[in-house]
Amino acid sequence: MMALVALLSVVMGLTLGMLGGGGSILAVPILIYVAGLGPKEAIATSLLVVGATSLVCAAQHARAGYVRWRTGLVFGAVGMVGAYGGGWVAQFFSGTVLLLLFAGMMVAAGLAMIRRRPTAELAPPTHEPSLWKASGQGLLVGAVTGLIGAGGGFLLVPALVLLGGLGMRAAVGTSTLVIAMNVFAGFAGHAAHVTIDWTLAAWVIGFAVLGSVAGTTLTRRLNPARLRAAFGWFVLAMAGVIVWQQATPETVHAILVERWPFWAGGLAIGAFVLLFLRATGQALGVSTGYMDACALPFDSGARRSWRLPFLVGIVLGGAVATLVSGVAPAGAAMGMFDTLVTASLPAKAAIFTGGGVLLGFGARLAGGCTSGHGIVGTAVMARSSIVATLVFMSTGFAVTHLMLRAAGG
């Protein structure tokens, strides 16, 4: 068993050395499915592995002059706060939840590798980068690193280019320093509540470092773009394996049937929006998809829109949740609406139609719906989105209050 762990650790290091990042995301699956560690122990140990390999890579980049120490130390210092907090918060999550979060990070990392933009598209900004944005990005990446044990290099490199003003080579080199700082802080957060197998950790670290040194040498003889895309597909496959392994009846029921706490739902939606933006470069929105659907007969571009599959996915997701829950099949019952509106089914259908028309007209008139303005627009501090969100929320509260009073509630 230890021989297989050693072999896979070398492969992990090779990938890290050849791609400049991403290979360390294999540490958690190796430690769980091959070394036999529990999820929390594997995540904590992986932080040590990622930290050691990142330090080796940082030393190599520093010798080549590609580490910008001032920028790296600033990003790393902020990230360490988030990483320690993420590591400490991890004790309140079950191992299954942490693994599913890790699988989500693997999906984002895999998509980023497959869809990686050319270097020319990531040019340093022509204006002074925002200190608040840079600090926020560093804090977020650090928190993710500490919580689930992933280095987050695919998030750091664009941040260092776009917010830190670095060139691509300097961003890659500096990211290894930031990752090392983040993961060691994250490990400190885990150390208080997780027991570490130090012998296993040293074994994995030693062979991963050997692999990373060899990978750095091999990168001159291989096409890194093709290798990165192939590895991205492999990471996606591994994420699928992790999800399948964790898909017990209890887990499926907890995710698809039971009501989530409000804070968990909000975090999940916000995280998905950020990962979707990072992976596709598109801002998430729903109402524009209906516009694309209406334009299908006339606009060939609408037929290639990502929003149409997204709309279909919303319907399919609801259908899957209903089937898994085992509740009665879909019907015309509308719960509180039936209590407030005691009319015939055709009359209710007319009300729904009128409401849908008003929703669609208002969303397009405002340039976005509740998701476009309320989730994405407010996140980027767009003034129009903040105003739109305040207006539709206050109006919704007022109308609901009037309806409840009219119904005697």
C-alpha positions, 0 to 999 in steps of 0.5 A: 500500500505504501508503495502505491502511495509513493508512486501516486505522490510522485505522479502528483509532484510531476503534475505540479512541476509540469503544470505549475499548479493543480497537481496538489489537488490530487493529494486528498483523493490519494490520502483517502482512497489509497492511504485510508485516512478519514476526510478531515485527516486527509484534508489536514495532511494534504495542506502539509503536502501542498505547503512543502511542494509549493515551497520547493516550487517557490524556491525554483521560481525565486532563483529564476527571478519570478517571485515578487516578494512584496506582492506575495507577502501582502497577498499571503498575509491576508490569505493566512487570516482566511486560511486559519479561519477556514481550517478552524471552521472545518471542525464544524462540518462533517467529513462528507460535506467537506469532501463534497465541497472539495469535489466542487473545487475540483470541478472548478479547477478542472474547468479552469484548466480546460478553458484556460485563457491564453497568456495574452488575455491576462494582461496587467491592469493599466490602472492602480489595482484596488487594495480592497479587491486584492485583500478580499480575493486573498481572504477568500482564496485563503478561506477556501484553502484552509477549509478544504485543503486545495491550494487555489492556484487557479484562482490566485494567478489571475488575481495576481495579474489583474489585481496585483499588476504582475506579468504572467510568469511573475504571477505563477512564481509568486502564487507558489509563495502565497499558496505555501503561506496559506496552506501552513496557516490553514494547517494551523487551524486544523491542527487543534482538532485533527490527529496527523500521521506524521510518518505518512505525511513525511512519506507523501511529501518526500516523494511529491517533492521529488516528482515536482523537481523532475516535473519542472525539468520535463516541462521544457520537453512537453506541451503544457497546454495540452497536458493541462487540458488532459489533466483538467478532464482527469480532475473532473473525472476524479470529482465525479468519483468522489461525489459517487462515493459520498452519494449515500441515501442519507447524504442525498436526502440531506442535500436534495430533500431536507431544507437547507439552513438559510446561511448554507443556501446563501453561501452555496448560491454565492459560491456557485456564482463566483465559480461560474464566473471564474470558469466561464467568464459569464455573469449568472442570470436567468431572465436573459435566458427567456429572451434567448428562448424567444429569439431562437427562431430568428437568431442563430446566436441564441441557439448557442447560448449557455442560458438555454441549458441553464434554464433546462437544468433548473427544471431538471434539478427540481424534477430530480429533487422531487423524484428523490424525495418520494413525495406525491407527483407534481400537481396543481396544489399551490399551498399558501396561494390556494389559501389566499386565492379561492378561485377556479383553476382557469382563473388561477392560470390567468393570474399566473400568466399575468404575473409571468408577463409582469415579471418578464417585462419588469426584468427586461425593463430593469436590465436583469432579474432577482438573480442578475441584480440581487446576486451578481450585480450587488456582488460587484457593487453595481449601483443600478443593481443595488437600487433595483434589489432594494426596490423589488424587495421592498415592493415584494414585502409590501405586496405580501403584507397587503395580501396577508391582511386582505386574507385576514392573516 
